[in-house]
């Protein structure tokens, strides 16, 4: 069985990565979100839950976020705990896909050196004021350690400034799917 074309979506908080992922699904791609994997690990993985309780005294996502975004060392510990597990789950998922196109949303793709595992990278960006309006969490303390959008765009195979309508994003994604399928 041939391996699907593996595509990663990345970009900053509030840029619209999840909406782009939904658009890829509407256009026939198999999709997975690393954020959903993280949520599943925190809620259901006994080893992860035990480590979180022992180290942070919490297994509630909101409480974990409060602790780790106030303490860089704790954030780095959490990433060391979760990133290998997320990488493994995405890898296993990719191996099981039968669709010709498999798309994974990975917010910290470049920051974790994960781009080499994909055939193509899509970067979704948006102006800061748009991202602030969309974000469900404050950007301060979360965005500063990320690779700047300009660098991500330079390294990407496809990039989109997501400051328009959902229909415009969907149309752009359709064009990427056509380009990847040809």
C-alpha positions as CSV (number, residue, x, y, z in Angstrom):
1,X,0.0,0.0,0.0
2,X,1.5,3.4,-1.0
3,X,2.2,5.9,1.8
4,X,0.0,9.0,1.7
5,X,1.5,12.4,1.0
6,X,2.2,13.7,4.5
7,X,1.5,17.4,5.0
8,X,2.0,19.5,8.2
9,X,0.1,22.7,9.0
10,X,1.8,25.1,11.4
11,X,1.5,28.7,12.4
12,X,1.0,31.0,15.4
13,X,-1.7,31.1,18.0
14,X,-5.0,32.3,16.5
15,X,-3.7,32.2,12.9
16,X,-6.4,29.7,11.8
17,X,-4.5,26.4,11.7
18,X,-7.5,24.5,12.9
19,X,-9.8,26.1,10.3
20,X,-7.3,25.2,7.6
21,X,-7.2,21.6,8.9
22,X,-11.0,21.4,8.7
23,X,-10.8,22.8,5.1
24,X,-8.3,20.0,4.2
25,X,-10.7,17.5,5.6
26,X,-13.6,19.0,3.5
27,X,-11.4,18.5,0.4
28,X,-10.8,14.8,1.1
29,X,-7.6,14.7,3.3
30,X,-7.3,12.5,6.3
31,X,-6.6,14.9,9.2
32,X,-5.2,14.9,12.8
33,X,-4.5,17.6,15.3
34,X,-1.6,17.5,17.7
35,X,-3.6,19.7,20.1
36,X,-6.3,17.0,20.3
37,X,-3.6,14.4,20.9
38,X,-2.2,16.5,23.7
39,X,-5.7,16.8,25.2
40,X,-6.2,13.1,25.0
41,X,-2.8,12.4,26.6
42,X,-3.6,14.7,29.5
43,X,-7.1,13.3,30.0
44,X,-6.5,9.6,29.4
45,X,-2.9,8.5,29.5
46,X,-2.2,7.1,33.0
47,X,1.6,7.6,32.7
48,X,1.2,11.2,31.6
49,X,-1.5,11.9,34.3
50,X,0.8,10.5,37.0
51,X,3.7,12.5,35.9
52,X,1.6,15.7,35.8
53,X,0.2,15.1,39.2
54,X,3.6,14.3,40.7
55,X,5.4,17.3,39.1
56,X,2.8,20.0,38.8
57,X,0.2,18.8,41.3
58,X,-2.5,19.0,38.6
59,X,-4.1,17.1,35.7
60,X,-6.6,19.9,34.7
61,X,-5.5,21.5,31.5
62,X,-6.3,25.1,32.7
63,X,-4.3,24.6,35.9
64,X,-1.4,23.0,33.9
65,X,-1.4,26.0,31.6
66,X,-1.4,28.4,34.5
67,X,1.7,26.7,36.0
68,X,3.7,26.1,32.8
69,X,3.2,29.5,31.2
70,X,4.4,31.2,34.3
71,X,7.6,29.0,34.6
72,X,9.7,28.3,31.6
73,X,11.4,25.4,33.2
74,X,8.1,23.7,33.9
75,X,7.0,24.4,30.3
76,X,10.2,22.7,29.0
77,X,9.5,19.7,31.3
78,X,6.0,19.4,29.9
79,X,7.2,19.6,26.3
80,X,9.8,16.9,27.0
81,X,6.9,14.7,28.5
82,X,4.4,15.3,25.7
83,X,6.3,16.0,22.4
84,X,7.7,12.5,21.9
85,X,4.3,10.9,22.6
86,X,2.6,13.3,20.1
87,X,5.3,12.6,17.5
88,X,4.8,8.8,18.0
89,X,1.0,9.1,17.7
90,X,1.2,11.2,14.5
91,X,3.7,8.8,13.0
92,X,1.5,5.8,13.8
93,X,-1.5,7.6,12.4
94,X,0.3,8.4,9.2
95,X,1.3,4.7,8.8
96,X,-2.3,3.7,9.1
97,X,-3.7,6.1,6.5
98,X,-5.1,4.9,3.2
99,X,-6.1,8.4,1.9
100,X,-3.7,9.8,-0.7
101,X,-3.3,13.0,1.4
102,X,-2.8,13.0,5.2
103,X,-2.6,16.4,7.0
104,X,-1.4,17.0,10.6
105,X,-1.8,20.2,12.5
106,X,1.4,20.7,14.5
107,X,1.7,24.2,16.0
108,X,5.4,23.7,17.1
109,X,6.5,21.9,14.0
110,X,9.6,24.0,13.3
111,X,10.4,24.6,16.9
112,X,10.6,20.8,17.5
113,X,12.4,20.0,14.2
114,X,9.5,18.0,12.9
115,X,9.3,19.3,9.4
116,X,11.6,16.5,8.0
117,X,8.9,13.9,8.7
118,X,6.6,15.6,6.2
119,X,6.5,15.8,2.4
120,X,5.2,19.4,2.5
121,X,4.6,22.1,5.1
122,X,1.7,24.6,5.1
123,X,2.1,27.8,7.2
124,X,-0.9,29.8,8.2
125,X,-0.3,33.3,9.4
126,X,-2.5,36.3,10.3
127,X,-1.8,39.8,11.4
128,X,-1.3,40.2,15.2
129,X,-4.6,42.1,15.8
130,X,-6.5,39.3,14.0
131,X,-4.7,36.6,16.0
132,X,-5.4,38.4,19.3
133,X,-9.1,38.6,18.4
134,X,-9.3,34.9,17.6
135,X,-7.1,33.5,20.3
136,X,-8.8,31.9,23.3
137,X,-5.7,32.4,25.4
138,X,-3.4,35.5,25.8
139,X,-0.5,35.6,23.3
140,X,1.9,37.0,25.9
141,X,4.2,34.4,27.3
142,X,3.3,32.0,24.6
143,X,4.4,33.5,21.3
144,X,7.7,35.0,22.2
145,X,9.6,31.7,22.1
146,X,8.2,30.7,18.7
147,X,10.0,31.0,15.4
148,X,8.8,34.2,13.7
149,X,6.2,33.9,11.0
150,X,8.5,35.3,8.4
151,X,11.0,32.5,9.0
152,X,8.2,29.9,8.9
153,X,6.9,31.3,5.6
154,X,10.4,31.2,4.1
155,X,10.8,27.5,5.0
156,X,7.3,26.4,4.0
157,X,6.1,24.9,0.8
158,X,2.8,26.8,1.0
159,X,1.8,29.8,3.1
160,X,-1.4,31.8,3.5
161,X,-2.2,35.0,5.3
162,X,-5.5,34.2,6.9
163,X,-7.1,37.6,7.3
164,X,-10.1,37.1,5.1
165,X,-13.2,35.0,5.1
166,X,-13.5,31.2,5.8
167,X,-14.6,30.8,2.2
168,X,-11.3,32.4,1.0
169,X,-9.3,30.1,3.2
170,X,-11.3,27.1,1.9
171,X,-10.7,28.2,-1.7
172,X,-6.9,28.5,-1.0
173,X,-6.8,25.1,0.6
174,X,-8.6,23.6,-2.4
175,X,-5.8,25.0,-4.6
176,X,-3.2,23.5,-2.4
177,X,-4.9,20.1,-2.5
178,X,-5.0,20.3,-6.4
179,X,-1.3,21.3,-6.4
180,X,-0.4,18.4,-4.2
181,X,-2.5,15.9,-6.1
182,X,-1.0,16.8,-9.5
